[in-house]
């Protein structure tokens, strides 16, 4: 399950978030409302709404005398992100497993294969984020899913900054084990594997 933009400002926010994750905007870089409005051909009000959405996702922050800037990456924020993922994702997965339908499971399998076949760090990150969101699509807890979606965005940025240069194509045995547990409708095993999987995140 992924966030679907509903307004022009939502669409711009989504595109800007992708650019931030890819490193097109550096941590601490100013996000000029007038330039964004001009680039996307929208009013400054619409650009401002897009920036506020980025702020709500934790990708932008308003700084004194600088305005809206890309949120810096710091150790405390990364640790908070790690702890929140450990708390929320296994819970959402356990609640999701019994309710995933065959089409959703097929999509999870497709995303697992896409992760294993990814030729670049960017391709892997996109497929990985899709996998992590797809496996919780059956939990029927929209607030929880929304929070995890934001955490996934922030993780993607951390991954890009820290691991992109070191990335190598690889199969993911944890993803395979999670998929196997989902197919067996074994929610407890899926949760245990997810907890182990997230221990590798730092």
C-alpha positions in Angstrom: 0.0 0.0 0.0 1.4 3.4 -0.9 0.4 7.0 -0.6 -1.6 8.2 -3.6 -1.5 11.9 -4.3 -4.9 13.6 -4.6 -4.0 17.3 -5.2 -1.4 19.2 -7.2 0.5 20.0 -4.0 0.5 16.3 -3.0 1.9 15.4 -6.4 4.7 18.0 -6.1 5.4 16.9 -2.6 5.8 13.3 -3.8 8.1 14.3 -6.6 10.2 16.5 -4.2 10.4 13.6 -1.7 11.8 11.3 -4.4 14.4 14.0 -5.3 15.4 14.4 -1.6 15.8 10.6 -1.2 17.9 10.5 -4.3 20.2 13.2 -3.0 19.3 15.9 -5.5 18.8 18.2 -2.5 21.5 18.0 0.2 20.7 17.8 3.9 20.2 21.4 5.2 19.7 22.8 1.7 17.1 25.6 1.4 13.9 24.7 -0.5 12.9 28.0 -2.1 9.2 28.2 -2.4 9.4 30.7 -5.3 11.7 28.5 -7.3 9.6 25.4 -6.7 6.5 27.3 -7.8 8.2 28.4 -11.0 9.7 24.9 -11.7 6.3 23.2 -11.4 4.2 26.0 -12.9 2.0 26.5 -9.8 1.2 29.2 -7.4 3.4 29.9 -4.3 0.4 28.8 -2.2 0.5 25.4 -3.8 4.3 25.2 -3.5 3.9 26.1 0.2 1.4 23.4 0.7 3.8 20.9 -0.9 6.6 22.0 1.4 4.4 21.7 4.5 3.6 18.1 3.4 7.3 17.4 3.2 7.7 18.9 6.7 4.9 16.6 8.0 6.8 13.6 6.6 10.0 14.7 8.3 11.8 15.4 5.0 11.8 19.2 5.5 12.1 21.5 8.4 11.6 25.3 9.0 14.8 26.9 10.3 15.1 30.5 11.7 16.2 33.0 9.1 16.5 30.3 6.5 13.0 29.2 5.8 12.1 25.6 4.7 15.2 23.4 4.4 15.9 19.7 3.8 16.0 18.0 7.2 19.5 17.2 8.3 20.4 13.5 8.9 21.7 13.0 12.4 22.5 10.0 14.7 19.7 10.7 17.1 17.1 10.8 14.3 18.4 7.6 12.8 18.2 5.9 16.2 14.7 7.1 16.7 13.8 5.8 13.2 15.3 2.4 14.0 13.4 2.0 17.2 10.1 3.1 15.6 10.5 0.6 12.8 11.3 -2.2 15.2 8.2 -1.4 17.2 5.7 -0.8 14.4 6.6 -3.0 11.4 6.4 -6.4 13.0 3.1 -5.5 14.6 1.6 -4.4 11.3 2.9 -7.5 9.5 1.5 -9.8 12.1 -1.9 -8.2 11.8 -1.7 -8.2 8.0 -0.8 -11.8 7.3 -4.3 -13.4 7.8 -6.0 -10.9 5.5 -3.7 -10.7 2.5 -5.5 -11.9 -0.6 -4.0 -13.9 -3.5 -3.5 -10.8 -5.7 -1.6 -9.0 -2.8 0.5 -12.0 -2.2 1.4 -12.2 -5.9 2.4 -8.5 -5.7 4.6 -9.2 -2.7 6.3 -12.1 -4.6 6.9 -9.8 -7.6 8.5 -7.1 -5.4 10.7 -9.8 -3.7 11.9 -10.9 -7.1 12.5 -7.2 -8.1 14.6 -6.7 -5.0 16.8 -9.7 -5.9 17.1 -8.6 -9.5 17.7 -4.9 -8.9 20.7 -3.6 -10.9 21.1 -0.4 -8.9 20.8 0.8 -5.4 17.9 3.1 -6.5 16.0 0.2 -8.1 16.6 -1.9 -5.0 15.4 0.8 -2.6 12.2 1.4 -4.5 11.4 -2.4 -4.7 12.4 -2.8 -1.1 10.1 0.0 0.1 7.3 -1.5 -2.0 7.9 -4.9 -0.5 7.7 -3.6 3.1 4.5 -1.7 2.4 2.9 -4.5 0.4 3.3 -7.0 3.2 1.4 -4.8 5.7 -1.4 -4.0 3.2 -3.8 -6.4 5.0 -3.5 -5.0 8.5 -6.6 -2.6 8.1 -4.9 0.0 10.4 -4.6 3.1 8.2 -2.9 5.3 10.8 -0.3 2.6 11.4 0.3 2.1 7.7 0.6 5.9 7.2 3.2 6.1 9.9 5.2 3.2 8.5 5.1 4.8 5.1 6.7 7.9 6.5 9.3 5.8 8.3 10.1 4.0 5.0 10.7 7.4 3.3 13.1 8.4 6.0 14.8 5.1 5.9 15.2 5.4 2.1 17.0 8.7 2.6 19.3 7.2 5.2 20.0 4.2 3.0 20.9 6.4 0.1 23.2 8.6 2.1 25.0 5.7 3.9 24.9 2.6 1.8 24.4 3.6 -1.9 28.1 3.6 -2.8 28.5 0.2 -1.1 25.5 -1.5 -2.6 25.8 -4.8 -4.4 23.1 -7.0 -6.0 22.1 -9.7 -3.6 19.3 -12.1 -2.8 17.5 -11.4 0.5 16.8 -14.5 2.6 14.8 -12.6 5.1 12.4 -11.4 2.4 12.1 -15.0 1.2 11.4 -16.2 4.7 8.7 -13.5 5.2 7.1 -14.4 1.9 7.1 -18.1 2.9 5.5 -17.3 6.2 2.8 -15.2 4.5 2.0 -18.0 2.1 1.7 -20.4 5.1 -0.5 -17.9 6.9 2.0 -18.1 9.8 1.7 -14.6 11.3 3.9 -15.3 14.3 6.7 -16.6 12.2 6.4 -13.7 9.8 6.7 -11.3 12.8 9.8 -13.1 14.2 11.5 -13.0 10.8 10.7 -9.3 10.5 12.2 -8.6 13.9 15.4 -10.4 12.9 15.4 -8.6 9.5 15.2 -5.1 11.1 18.1 -5.9 13.5 20.3 -5.5 10.4 19.1 -2.0 10.0 21.3 0.7 11.6 
